Amino acid sequence: MKVSQHNRLININRVLILALTLSGLLMDGLQIGDLPCTLAVFVWLWMPLCTRLEAHMLRWIDGKHARPNRHKPLSVV
């Protein structure tokens, strides 16, 4: 399976889980307690993507602010 197909299936799965969760929460009527549950489901579904984004940003920041190597290698005479 190609990476693009795999990512598409994962995203479809996420949207389906979110839609079913929201429809289940709304079946008994909209309540204020539904908001934290909905947010928790949203964060849970997209946590791998958020973690990957965070790791990418940390690598970018570390690479941008890394000190250049000022020591020249010793030449062998």
mmCIF file of the N, C-alpha and C atoms, coordinates in Angstrom:
data_MODEL
# 
_entry.id   MODEL 
# 
loop_
_atom_site.group_PDB 
_atom_site.id 
_atom_site.type_symbol 
_atom_site.label_atom_id 
_atom_site.label_alt_id 
_atom_site.label_comp_id 
_atom_site.label_asym_id 
_atom_site.label_entity_id 
_atom_site.label_seq_id 
_atom_site.pdbx_PDB_ins_code 
_atom_site.Cartn_x 
_atom_site.Cartn_y 
_atom_site.Cartn_z 
_atom_site.occupancy 
_atom_site.B_iso_or_equiv 
_atom_site.pdbx_formal_charge 
_atom_site.auth_seq_id 
_atom_site.auth_comp_id 
_atom_site.auth_asym_id 
_atom_site.auth_atom_id 
_atom_site.pdbx_PDB_model_num 
ATOM 1   N N  . MET A 1 1  ? 0.849   -1.171 0.000  1.00 0.00 ? 1  MET A N  1 
ATOM 2   C CA . MET A 1 1  ? 0.000   0.000  0.000  1.00 0.00 ? 1  MET A CA 1 
ATOM 3   C C  . MET A 1 1  ? 0.895   1.235  0.000  1.00 0.00 ? 1  MET A C  1 
ATOM 4   N N  . LYS A 1 2  ? 0.565   2.186  -0.825 1.00 0.00 ? 2  LYS A N  1 
ATOM 5   C CA . LYS A 1 2  ? 1.333   3.415  -0.910 1.00 0.00 ? 2  LYS A CA 1 
ATOM 6   C C  . LYS A 1 2  ? 1.117   4.271  0.334  1.00 0.00 ? 2  LYS A C  1 
ATOM 7   N N  . VAL A 1 3  ? 2.078   5.135  0.591  1.00 0.00 ? 3  VAL A N  1 
ATOM 8   C CA . VAL A 1 3  ? 2.003   6.008  1.765  1.00 0.00 ? 3  VAL A CA 1 
ATOM 9   C C  . VAL A 1 3  ? 0.801   6.940  1.664  1.00 0.00 ? 3  VAL A C  1 
ATOM 10  N N  . SER A 1 4  ? 0.543   7.461  0.479  1.00 0.00 ? 4  SER A N  1 
ATOM 11  C CA . SER A 1 4  ? -0.593  8.379  0.320  1.00 0.00 ? 4  SER A CA 1 
ATOM 12  C C  . SER A 1 4  ? -1.921  7.662  0.574  1.00 0.00 ? 4  SER A C  1 
ATOM 13  N N  . GLN A 1 5  ? -2.039  6.416  0.122  1.00 0.00 ? 5  GLN A N  1 
ATOM 14  C CA . GLN A 1 5  ? -3.255  5.646  0.367  1.00 0.00 ? 5  GLN A CA 1 
ATOM 15  C C  . GLN A 1 5  ? -3.404  5.350  1.857  1.00 0.00 ? 5  GLN A C  1 
ATOM 16  N N  . HIS A 1 6  ? -2.292  5.015  2.492  1.00 0.00 ? 6  HIS A N  1 
ATOM 17  C CA . HIS A 1 6  ? -2.309  4.724  3.925  1.00 0.00 ? 6  HIS A CA 1 
ATOM 18  C C  . HIS A 1 6  ? -2.745  5.960  4.717  1.00 0.00 ? 6  HIS A C  1 
ATOM 19  N N  . ASN A 1 7  ? -2.184  7.109  4.379  1.00 0.00 ? 7  ASN A N  1 
ATOM 20  C CA . ASN A 1 7  ? -2.558  8.351  5.063  1.00 0.00 ? 7  ASN A CA 1 
ATOM 21  C C  . ASN A 1 7  ? -4.019  8.705  4.819  1.00 0.00 ? 7  ASN A C  1 
ATOM 22  N N  . ARG A 1 8  ? -4.501  8.474  3.599  1.00 0.00 ? 8  ARG A N  1 
ATOM 23  C CA . ARG A 1 8  ? -5.893  8.759  3.285  1.00 0.00 ? 8  ARG A CA 1 
ATOM 24  C C  . ARG A 1 8  ? -6.826  7.870  4.107  1.00 0.00 ? 8  ARG A C  1 
ATOM 25  N N  . LEU A 1 9  ? -6.482  6.579  4.235  1.00 0.00 ? 9  LEU A N  1 
ATOM 26  C CA . LEU A 1 9  ? -7.302  5.672  5.034  1.00 0.00 ? 9  LEU A CA 1 
ATOM 27  C C  . LEU A 1 9  ? -7.304  6.063  6.511  1.00 0.00 ? 9  LEU A C  1 
ATOM 28  N N  . ILE A 1 10 ? -6.166  6.484  7.020  1.00 0.00 ? 10 ILE A N  1 
ATOM 29  C CA . ILE A 1 10 ? -6.094  6.916  8.420  1.00 0.00 ? 10 ILE A CA 1 
ATOM 30  C C  . ILE A 1 10 ? -6.959  8.146  8.632  1.00 0.00 ? 10 ILE A C  1 
ATOM 31  N N  . ASN A 1 11 ? -6.904  9.096  7.709  1.00 0.00 ? 11 ASN A N  1 
ATOM 32  C CA . ASN A 1 11 ? -7.714  10.307 7.845  1.00 0.00 ? 11 ASN A CA 1 
ATOM 33  C C  . ASN A 1 11 ? -9.201  10.010 7.737  1.00 0.00 ? 11 ASN A C  1 
ATOM 34  N N  . ILE A 1 12 ? -9.574  9.111  6.843  1.00 0.00 ? 12 ILE A N  1 
ATOM 35  C CA . ILE A 1 12 ? -10.986 8.706  6.735  1.00 0.00 ? 12 ILE A CA 1 
ATOM 36  C C  . ILE A 1 12 ? -11.440 8.044  8.023  1.00 0.00 ? 12 ILE A C  1 
ATOM 37  N N  . ASN A 1 13 ? -10.580 7.207  8.594  1.00 0.00 ? 13 ASN A N  1 
ATOM 38  C CA . ASN A 1 13 ? -10.896 6.554  9.861  1.00 0.00 ? 13 ASN A CA 1 
ATOM 39  C C  . ASN A 1 13 ? -11.081 7.579  10.971 1.00 0.00 ? 13 ASN A C  1 
ATOM 40  N N  . ARG A 1 14 ? -10.213 8.574  11.025 1.00 0.00 ? 14 ARG A N  1 
ATOM 41  C CA . ARG A 1 14 ? -10.322 9.618  12.045 1.00 0.00 ? 14 ARG A CA 1 
ATOM 42  C C  . ARG A 1 14 ? -11.630 10.399 11.911 1.00 0.00 ? 14 ARG A C  1 
ATOM 43  N N  . VAL A 1 15 ? -11.954 10.773 10.692 1.00 0.00 ? 15 VAL A N  1 
ATOM 44  C CA . VAL A 1 15 ? -13.190 11.536 10.470 1.00 0.00 ? 15 VAL A CA 1 
ATOM 45  C C  . VAL A 1 15 ? -14.405 10.692 10.818 1.00 0.00 ? 15 VAL A C  1 
ATOM 46  N N  . LEU A 1 16 ? -14.382 9.422  10.484 1.00 0.00 ? 16 LEU A N  1 
ATOM 47  C CA . LEU A 1 16 ? -15.506 8.533  10.794 1.00 0.00 ? 16 LEU A CA 1 
ATOM 48  C C  . LEU A 1 16 ? -15.679 8.392  12.301 1.00 0.00 ? 16 LEU A C  1 
ATOM 49  N N  . ILE A 1 17 ? -14.592 8.187  13.032 1.00 0.00 ? 17 ILE A N  1 
ATOM 50  C CA . ILE A 1 17 ? -14.679 8.076  14.488 1.00 0.00 ? 17 ILE A CA 1 
ATOM 51  C C  . ILE A 1 17 ? -15.205 9.372  15.090 1.00 0.00 ? 17 ILE A C  1 
ATOM 52  N N  . LEU A 1 18 ? -14.711 10.501 14.620 1.00 0.00 ? 18 LEU A N  1 
ATOM 53  C CA . LEU A 1 18 ? -15.169 11.790 15.138 1.00 0.00 ? 18 LEU A CA 1 
ATOM 54  C C  . LEU A 1 18 ? -16.652 12.010 14.827 1.00 0.00 ? 18 LEU A C  1 
ATOM 55  N N  . ALA A 1 19 ? -17.083 11.680 13.617 1.00 0.00 ? 19 ALA A N  1 
ATOM 56  C CA . ALA A 1 19 ? -18.491 11.865 13.248 1.00 0.00 ? 19 ALA A CA 1 
ATOM 57  C C  . ALA A 1 19 ? -19.401 10.962 14.077 1.00 0.00 ? 19 ALA A C  1 
ATOM 58  N N  . LEU A 1 20 ? -19.002 9.718  14.278 1.00 0.00 ? 20 LEU A N  1 
ATOM 59  C CA . LEU A 1 20 ? -19.822 8.813  15.092 1.00 0.00 ? 20 LEU A CA 1 
ATOM 60  C C  . LEU A 1 20 ? -19.861 9.260  16.547 1.00 0.00 ? 20 LEU A C  1 
ATOM 61  N N  . THR A 1 21 ? -18.750 9.754  17.057 1.00 0.00 ? 21 THR A N  1 
ATOM 62  C CA . THR A 1 21 ? -18.723 10.252 18.435 1.00 0.00 ? 21 THR A CA 1 
ATOM 63  C C  . THR A 1 21 ? -19.631 11.456 18.590 1.00 0.00 ? 21 THR A C  1 
ATOM 64  N N  . LEU A 1 22 ? -19.528 12.390 17.654 1.00 0.00 ? 22 LEU A N  1 
ATOM 65  C CA . LEU A 1 22 ? -20.384 13.578 17.731 1.00 0.00 ? 22 LEU A CA 1 
ATOM 66  C C  . LEU A 1 22 ? -21.856 13.234 17.589 1.00 0.00 ? 22 LEU A C  1 
ATOM 67  N N  . SER A 1 23 ? -22.182 12.320 16.688 1.00 0.00 ? 23 SER A N  1 
ATOM 68  C CA . SER A 1 23 ? -23.590 11.937 16.528 1.00 0.00 ? 23 SER A CA 1 
ATOM 69  C C  . SER A 1 23 ? -24.098 11.225 17.779 1.00 0.00 ? 23 SER A C  1 
ATOM 70  N N  . GLY A 1 24 ? -23.264 10.402 18.402 1.00 0.00 ? 24 GLY A N  1 
ATOM 71  C CA . GLY A 1 24 ? -23.664 9.746  19.639 1.00 0.00 ? 24 GLY A CA 1 
ATOM 72  C C  . GLY A 1 24 ? -23.867 10.732 20.776 1.00 0.00 ? 24 GLY A C  1 
ATOM 73  N N  . LEU A 1 25 ? -23.010 11.742 20.843 1.00 0.00 ? 25 LEU A N  1 
ATOM 74  C CA . LEU A 1 25 ? -23.158 12.747 21.894 1.00 0.00 ? 25 LEU A CA 1 
ATOM 75  C C  . LEU A 1 25 ? -24.398 13.606 21.682 1.00 0.00 ? 25 LEU A C  1 
ATOM 76  N N  . LEU A 1 26 ? -24.731 13.872 20.431 1.00 0.00 ? 26 LEU A N  1 
ATOM 77  C CA . LEU A 1 26 ? -25.869 14.741 20.133 1.00 0.00 ? 26 LEU A CA 1 
ATOM 78  C C  . LEU A 1 26 ? -27.212 14.013 20.187 1.00 0.00 ? 26 LEU A C  1 
ATOM 79  N N  . MET A 1 27 ? -27.196 12.681 20.189 1.00 0.00 ? 27 MET A N  1 
ATOM 80  C CA . MET A 1 27 ? -28.455 11.929 20.209 1.00 0.00 ? 27 MET A CA 1 
ATOM 81  C C  . MET A 1 27 ? -29.238 12.149 21.504 1.00 0.00 ? 27 MET A C  1 
ATOM 82  N N  . ASP A 1 28 ? -28.537 12.350 22.601 1.00 0.00 ? 28 ASP A N  1 
ATOM 83  C CA . ASP A 1 28 ? -29.233 12.553 23.864 1.00 0.00 ? 28 ASP A CA 1 
ATOM 84  C C  . ASP A 1 28 ? -29.442 14.037 24.158 1.00 0.00 ? 28 ASP A C  1 
ATOM 85  N N  . GLY A 1 29 ? -29.157 14.866 23.215 1.00 0.00 ? 29 GLY A N  1 
ATOM 86  C CA . GLY A 1 29 ? -29.326 16.306 23.400 1.00 0.00 ? 29 GLY A CA 1 
ATOM 87  C C  . GLY A 1 29 ? -27.994 16.967 23.701 1.00 0.00 ? 29 GLY A C  1 
ATOM 88  N N  . LEU A 1 30 ? -27.868 18.182 23.255 1.00 0.00 ? 30 LEU A N  1 
ATOM 89  C CA . LEU A 1 30 ? -26.622 18.915 23.442 1.00 0.00 ? 30 LEU A CA 1 
ATOM 90  C C  . LEU A 1 30 ? -26.514 19.373 24.889 1.00 0.00 ? 30 LEU A C  1 
ATOM 91  N N  . GLN A 1 31 ? -25.403 18.985 25.538 1.00 0.00 ? 31 GLN A N  1 
ATOM 92  C CA . GLN A 1 31 ? -25.161 19.355 26.924 1.00 0.00 ? 31 GLN A CA 1 
ATOM 93  C C  . GLN A 1 31 ? -23.764 19.938 27.026 1.00 0.00 ? 31 GLN A C  1 
ATOM 94  N N  . ILE A 1 32 ? -23.518 20.700 28.084 1.00 0.00 ? 32 ILE A N  1 
ATOM 95  C CA . ILE A 1 32 ? -22.217 21.332 28.260 1.00 0.00 ? 32 ILE A CA 1 
ATOM 96  C C  . ILE A 1 32 ? -21.141 20.276 28.520 1.00 0.00 ? 32 ILE A C  1 
ATOM 97  N N  . GLY A 1 33 ? -21.502 19.147 29.078 1.00 0.00 ? 33 GLY A N  1 
ATOM 98  C CA . GLY A 1 33 ? -20.549 18.068 29.346 1.00 0.00 ? 33 GLY A CA 1 
ATOM 99  C C  . GLY A 1 33 ? -20.051 17.395 28.080 1.00 0.00 ? 33 GLY A C  1 
ATOM 100 N N  . ASP A 1 34 ? -20.708 17.626 26.967 1.00 0.00 ? 34 ASP A N  1 
ATOM 101 C CA . ASP A 1 34 ? -20.279 17.035 25.699 1.00 0.00 ? 34 ASP A CA 1 
ATOM 102 C C  . ASP A 1 34 ? -19.027 17.712 25.154 1.00 0.00 ? 34 ASP A C  1 
ATOM 103 N N  . LEU A 1 35 ? -18.794 18.955 25.513 1.00 0.00 ? 35 LEU A N  1 
ATOM 104 C CA . LEU A 1 35 ? -17.655 19.693 24.983 1.00 0.00 ? 35 LEU A CA 1 
ATOM 105 C C  . LEU A 1 35 ? -16.306 19.082 25.388 1.00 0.00 ? 35 LEU A C  1 
ATOM 106 N N  . PRO A 1 36 ? -16.070 18.783 26.677 1.00 0.00 ? 36 PRO A N  1 
ATOM 107 C CA . PRO A 1 36 ? -14.786 18.159 27.022 1.00 0.00 ? 36 PRO A CA 1 
ATOM 108 C C  . PRO A 1 36 ? -14.593 16.788 26.370 1.00 0.00 ? 36 PRO A C  1 
ATOM 109 N N  . CYS A 1 37 ? -15.652 16.033 26.255 1.00 0.00 ? 37 CYS A N  1 
ATOM 110 C CA . CYS A 1 37 ? -15.555 14.723 25.612 1.00 0.00 ? 37 CYS A CA 1 
ATOM 111 C C  . CYS A 1 37 ? -15.200 14.872 24.139 1.00 0.00 ? 37 CYS A C  1 
ATOM 112 N N  . THR A 1 38 ? -15.817 15.815 23.480 1.00 0.00 ? 38 THR A N  1 
ATOM 113 C CA . THR A 1 38 ? -15.533 16.058 22.071 1.00 0.00 ? 38 THR A CA 1 
ATOM 114 C C  . THR A 1 38 ? -14.093 16.524 21.873 1.00 0.00 ? 38 THR A C  1 
ATOM 115 N N  . LEU A 1 39 ? -13.636 17.417 22.720 1.00 0.00 ? 39 LEU A N  1 
ATOM 116 C CA . LEU A 1 39 ? -12.254 17.886 22.623 1.00 0.00 ? 39 LEU A CA 1 
ATOM 117 C C  . LEU A 1 39 ? -11.267 16.751 22.901 1.00 0.00 ? 39 LEU A C  1 
ATOM 118 N N  . ALA A 1 40 ? -11.583 15.897 23.869 1.00 0.00 ? 40 ALA A N  1 
ATOM 119 C CA . ALA A 1 40 ? -10.709 14.761 24.174 1.00 0.00 ? 40 ALA A CA 1 
ATOM 120 C C  . ALA A 1 40 ? -10.616 13.800 22.994 1.00 0.00 ? 40 ALA A C  1 
ATOM 121 N N  . VAL A 1 41 ? -11.732 13.547 22.345 1.00 0.00 ? 41 VAL A N  1 
ATOM 122 C CA . VAL A 1 41 ? -11.718 12.668 21.170 1.00 0.00 ? 41 VAL A CA 1 
ATOM 123 C C  . VAL A 1 41 ? -10.904 13.300 20.050 1.00 0.00 ? 41 VAL A C  1 
ATOM 124 N N  . PHE A 1 42 ? -11.089 14.589 19.849 1.00 0.00 ? 42 PHE A N  1 
ATOM 125 C CA . PHE A 1 42 ? -10.351 15.298 18.802 1.00 0.00 ? 42 PHE A CA 1 
ATOM 126 C C  . PHE A 1 42 ? -8.843  15.220 19.046 1.00 0.00 ? 42 PHE A C  1 
ATOM 127 N N  . VAL A 1 43 ? -8.411  15.491 20.272 1.00 0.00 ? 43 VAL A N  1 
ATOM 128 C CA . VAL A 1 43 ? -6.981  15.434 20.608 1.00 0.00 ? 43 VAL A CA 1 
ATOM 129 C C  . VAL A 1 43 ? -6.459  14.012 20.481 1.00 0.00 ? 43 VAL A C  1 
ATOM 130 N N  . TRP A 1 44 ? -7.231  13.028 20.938 1.00 0.00 ? 44 TRP A N  1 
ATOM 131 C CA . TRP A 1 44 ? -6.811  11.630 20.867 1.00 0.00 ? 44 TRP A CA 1 
ATOM 132 C C  . TRP A 1 44 ? -6.624  11.174 19.424 1.00 0.00 ? 44 TRP A C  1 
ATOM 133 N N  . LEU A 1 45 ? -7.524  11.589 18.551 1.00 0.00 ? 45 LEU A N  1 
ATOM 134 C CA . LEU A 1 45 ? -7.445  11.155 17.154 1.00 0.00 ? 45 LEU A CA 1 
ATOM 135 C C  . LEU A 1 45 ? -6.258  11.777 16.432 1.00 0.00 ? 45 LEU A C  1 
ATOM 136 N N  . TRP A 1 46 ? -5.943  13.005 16.742 1.00 0.00 ? 46 TRP A N  1 
ATOM 137 C CA . TRP A 1 46 ? -4.872  13.692 16.034 1.00 0.00 ? 46 TRP A CA 1 
ATOM 138 C C  . TRP A 1 46 ? -3.564  13.778 16.833 1.00 0.00 ? 46 TRP A C  1 
ATOM 139 N N  . MET A 1 47 ? -3.448  13.024 17.923 1.00 0.00 ? 47 MET A N  1 
ATOM 140 C CA . MET A 1 47 ? -2.247  13.065 18.746 1.00 0.00 ? 47 MET A CA 1 
ATOM 141 C C  . MET A 1 47 ? -0.991  12.623 17.993 1.00 0.00 ? 47 MET A C  1 
ATOM 142 N N  . PRO A 1 48 ? -1.017  11.542 17.190 1.00 0.00 ? 48 PRO A N  1 
ATOM 143 C CA . PRO A 1 48 ? 0.206   11.180 16.460 1.00 0.00 ? 48 PRO A CA 1 
ATOM 144 C C  . PRO A 1 48 ? 0.680   12.286 15.517 1.00 0.00 ? 48 PRO A C  1 
ATOM 145 N N  . LEU A 1 49 ? -0.246  12.952 14.864 1.00 0.00 ? 49 LEU A N  1 
ATOM 146 C CA . LEU A 1 49 ? 0.124   14.048 13.968 1.00 0.00 ? 49 LEU A CA 1 
ATOM 147 C C  . LEU A 1 49 ? 0.691   15.228 14.752 1.00 0.00 ? 49 LEU A C  1 
ATOM 148 N N  . CYS A 1 50 ? 0.090   15.544 15.882 1.00 0.00 ? 50 CYS A N  1 
ATOM 149 C CA . CYS A 1 50 ? 0.592   16.644 16.711 1.00 0.00 ? 50 CYS A CA 1 
ATOM 150 C C  . CYS A 1 50 ? 1.980   16.320 17.255 1.00 0.00 ? 50 CYS A C  1 
ATOM 151 N N  . THR A 1 51 ? 2.204   15.084 17.671 1.00 0.00 ? 51 THR A N  1 
ATOM 152 C CA . THR A 1 51 ? 3.513   14.681 18.185 1.00 0.00 ? 51 THR A CA 1 
ATOM 153 C C  . THR A 1 51 ? 4.566   14.754 17.098 1.00 0.00 ? 51 THR A C  1 
ATOM 154 N N  . ARG A 1 52 ? 4.226   14.305 15.896 1.00 0.00 ? 52 ARG A N  1 
ATOM 155 C CA . ARG A 1 52 ? 5.153   14.377 14.775 1.00 0.00 ? 52 ARG A CA 1 
ATOM 156 C C  . ARG A 1 52 ? 5.486   15.826 14.430 1.00 0.00 ? 52 ARG A C  1 
ATOM 157 N N  . LEU A 1 53 ? 4.489   16.688 14.456 1.00 0.00 ? 53 LEU A N  1 
ATOM 158 C CA . LEU A 1 53 ? 4.712   18.110 14.188 1.00 0.00 ? 53 LEU A CA 1 
ATOM 159 C C  . LEU A 1 53 ? 5.610   18.727 15.260 1.00 0.00 ? 53 LEU A C  1 
ATOM 160 N N  . GLU A 1 54 ? 5.360   18.375 16.519 1.00 0.00 ? 54 GLU A N  1 
ATOM 161 C CA . GLU A 1 54 ? 6.178   18.897 17.603 1.00 0.00 ? 54 GLU A CA 1 
ATOM 162 C C  . GLU A 1 54 ? 7.636   18.452 17.468 1.00 0.00 ? 54 GLU A C  1 
ATOM 163 N N  . ALA A 1 55 ? 7.859   17.178 17.143 1.00 0.00 ? 55 ALA A N  1 
ATOM 164 C CA . ALA A 1 55 ? 9.222   16.675 16.972 1.00 0.00 ? 55 ALA A CA 1 
ATOM 165 C C  . ALA A 1 55 ? 9.914   17.363 15.800 1.00 0.00 ? 55 ALA A C  1 
ATOM 166 N N  . HIS A 1 56 ? 9.181   17.596 14.718 1.00 0.00 ? 56 HIS A N  1 
ATOM 167 C CA . HIS A 1 56 ? 9.742   18.275 13.556 1.00 0.00 ? 56 HIS A CA 1 
ATOM 168 C C  . HIS A 1 56 ? 10.142  19.711 13.914 1.00 0.00 ? 56 HIS A C  1 
ATOM 169 N N  . MET A 1 57 ? 9.298   20.396 14.655 1.00 0.00 ? 57 MET A N  1 
ATOM 170 C CA . MET A 1 57 ? 9.599   21.776 15.045 1.00 0.00 ? 57 MET A CA 1 
ATOM 171 C C  . MET A 1 57 ? 10.799  21.829 15.986 1.00 0.00 ? 57 MET A C  1 
ATOM 172 N N  . LEU A 1 58 ? 10.905  20.872 16.912 1.00 0.00 ? 58 LEU A N  1 
ATOM 173 C CA . LEU A 1 58 ? 12.051  20.850 17.822 1.00 0.00 ? 58 LEU A CA 1 
ATOM 174 C C  . LEU A 1 58 ? 13.347  20.585 17.067 1.00 0.00 ? 58 LEU A C  1 
ATOM 175 N N  . ARG A 1 59 ? 13.311  19.668 16.098 1.00 0.00 ? 59 ARG A N  1 
ATOM 176 C CA . ARG A 1 59 ? 14.507  19.420 15.286 1.00 0.00 ? 59 ARG A CA 1 
ATOM 177 C C  . ARG A 1 59 ? 14.875  20.665 14.486 1.00 0.00 ? 59 ARG A C  1 
ATOM 178 N N  . TRP A 1 60 ? 13.888  21.373 13.968 1.00 0.00 ? 60 TRP A N  1 
ATOM 179 C CA . TRP A 1 60 ? 14.143  22.588 13.197 1.00 0.00 ? 60 TRP A CA 1 
ATOM 180 C C  . TRP A 1 60 ? 14.762  23.656 14.082 1.00 0.00 ? 60 TRP A C  1 
ATOM 181 N N  . ILE A 1 61 ? 14.221  23.822 15.293 1.00 0.00 ? 61 ILE A N  1 
ATOM 182 C CA . ILE A 1 61 ? 14.764  24.823 16.220 1.00 0.00 ? 61 ILE A CA 1 
ATOM 183 C C  . ILE A 1 61 ? 16.171  24.452 16.637 1.00 0.00 ? 61 ILE A C  1 
ATOM 184 N N  . ASP A 1 62 ? 16.415  23.194 16.967 1.00 0.00 ? 62 ASP A N  1 
ATOM 185 C CA . ASP A 1 62 ? 17.757  22.764 17.361 1.00 0.00 ? 62 ASP A CA 1 
ATOM 186 C C  . ASP A 1 62 ? 18.750  22.941 16.220 1.00 0.00 ? 62 ASP A C  1 
ATOM 187 N N  . GLY A 1 63 ? 18.347  22.654 15.010 1.00 0.00 ? 63 GLY A N  1 
ATOM 188 C CA . GLY A 1 63 ? 19.237  22.817 13.867 1.00 0.00 ? 63 GLY A CA 1 
ATOM 189 C C  . GLY A 1 63 ? 19.514  24.270 13.554 1.00 0.00 ? 63 GLY A C  1 
ATOM 190 N N  . LYS A 1 64 ? 18.538  25.112 13.766 1.00 0.00 ? 64 LYS A N  1 
ATOM 191 C CA . LYS A 1 64 ? 18.693  26.536 13.457 1.00 0.00 ? 64 LYS A CA 1 
ATOM 192 C C  . LYS A 1 64 ? 19.605  27.226 14.467 1.00 0.00 ? 64 LYS A C  1 
ATOM 193 N N  . HIS A 1 65 ? 19.543  26.799 15.712 1.00 0.00 ? 65 HIS A N  1 
ATOM 194 C CA . HIS A 1 65 ? 20.300  27.456 16.760 1.00 0.00 ? 65 HIS A CA 1 
ATOM 195 C C  . HIS A 1 65 ? 21.539  26.674 17.178 1.00 0.00 ? 65 HIS A C  1 
ATOM 196 N N  . ALA A 1 66 ? 21.894  25.670 16.423 1.00 0.00 ? 66 ALA A N  1 
ATOM 197 C CA . ALA A 1 66 ? 23.085  24.896 16.773 1.00 0.00 ? 66 ALA A CA 1 
ATOM 198 C C  . ALA A 1 66 ? 24.333  25.737 16.537 1.00 0.00 ? 66 ALA A C  1 
ATOM 199 N N  . ARG A 1 67 ? 25.292  25.584 17.404 1.00 0.00 ? 67 ARG A N  1 
ATOM 200 C CA . ARG A 1 67 ? 26.541  26.332 17.260 1.00 0.00 ? 67 ARG A CA 1 
ATOM 201 C C  . ARG A 1 67 ? 27.395  25.661 16.190 1.00 0.00 ? 67 ARG A C  1 
ATOM 202 N N  . PRO A 1 68 ? 27.955  26.437 15.316 1.00 0.00 ? 68 PRO A N  1 
ATOM 203 C CA . PRO A 1 68 ? 28.826  25.841 14.307 1.00 0.00 ? 68 PRO A CA 1 
ATOM 204 C C  . PRO A 1 68 ? 30.106  25.321 14.960 1.00 0.00 ? 68 PRO A C  1 
ATOM 205 N N  . ASN A 1 69 ? 30.681  24.297 14.372 1.00 0.00 ? 69 ASN A N  1 
ATOM 206 C CA . ASN A 1 69 ? 31.901  23.714 14.884 1.00 0.00 ? 69 ASN A CA 1 
ATOM 207 C C  . ASN A 1 69 ? 33.076  24.632 14.506 1.00 0.00 ? 69 ASN A C  1 
ATOM 208 N N  . ARG A 1 70 ? 33.652  25.306 15.485 1.00 0.00 ? 70 ARG A N  1 
ATOM 209 C CA . ARG A 1 70 ? 34.705  26.279 15.204 1.00 0.00 ? 70 ARG A CA 1 
ATOM 210 C C  . ARG A 1 70 ? 36.084  25.644 15.216 1.00 0.00 ? 70 ARG A C  1 
ATOM 211 N N  . HIS A 1 71 ? 36.176  24.434 15.679 1.00 0.00 ? 71 HIS A N  1 
ATOM 212 C CA . HIS A 1 71 ? 37.477  23.778 15.749 1.00 0.00 ? 71 HIS A CA 1 
ATOM 213 C C  . HIS A 1 71 ? 37.765  23.080 14.427 1.00 0.00 ? 71 HIS A C  1 
ATOM 214 N N  . LYS A 1 72 ? 38.915  23.371 13.890 1.00 0.00 ? 72 LYS A N  1 
ATOM 215 C CA . LYS A 1 72 ? 39.323  22.715 12.656 1.00 0.00 ? 72 LYS A CA 1 
ATOM 216 C C  . LYS A 1 72 ? 39.953  21.380 13.033 1.00 0.00 ? 72 LYS A C  1 
ATOM 217 N N  . PRO A 1 73 ? 39.758  20.375 12.217 1.00 0.00 ? 73 PRO A N  1 
ATOM 218 C CA . PRO A 1 73 ? 40.386  19.094 12.543 1.00 0.00 ? 73 PRO A CA 1 
ATOM 219 C C  . PRO A 1 73 ? 41.910  19.221 12.485 1.00 0.00 ? 73 PRO A C  1 
ATOM 220 N N  . LEU A 1 74 ? 42.540  18.494 13.367 1.00 0.00 ? 74 LEU A N  1 
ATOM 221 C CA . LEU A 1 74 ? 44.003  18.518 13.428 1.00 0.00 ? 74 LEU A CA 1 
ATOM 222 C C  . LEU A 1 74 ? 44.575  17.837 12.179 1.00 0.00 ? 74 LEU A C  1 
ATOM 223 N N  . SER A 1 75 ? 45.530  18.487 11.580 1.00 0.00 ? 75 SER A N  1 
ATOM 224 C CA . SER A 1 75 ? 46.145  17.875 10.403 1.00 0.00 ? 75 SER A CA 1 
ATOM 225 C C  . SER A 1 75 ? 47.323  17.021 10.869 1.00 0.00 ? 75 SER A C  1 
ATOM 226 N N  . VAL A 1 76 ? 47.473  15.891 10.242 1.00 0.00 ? 76 VAL A N  1 
ATOM 227 C CA . VAL A 1 76 ? 48.558  14.973 10.578 1.00 0.00 ? 76 VAL A CA 1 
ATOM 228 C C  . VAL A 1 76 ? 49.756  15.326 9.707  1.00 0.00 ? 76 VAL A C  1 
ATOM 229 N N  . VAL A 1 77 ? 50.898  15.541 10.338 1.00 0.00 ? 77 VAL A N  1 
ATOM 230 C CA . VAL A 1 77 ? 52.109  15.932 9.598  1.00 0.00 ? 77 VAL A CA 1 
ATOM 231 C C  . VAL A 1 77 ? 52.951  14.729 9.305  1.00 0.00 ? 77 VAL A C  1 
# 
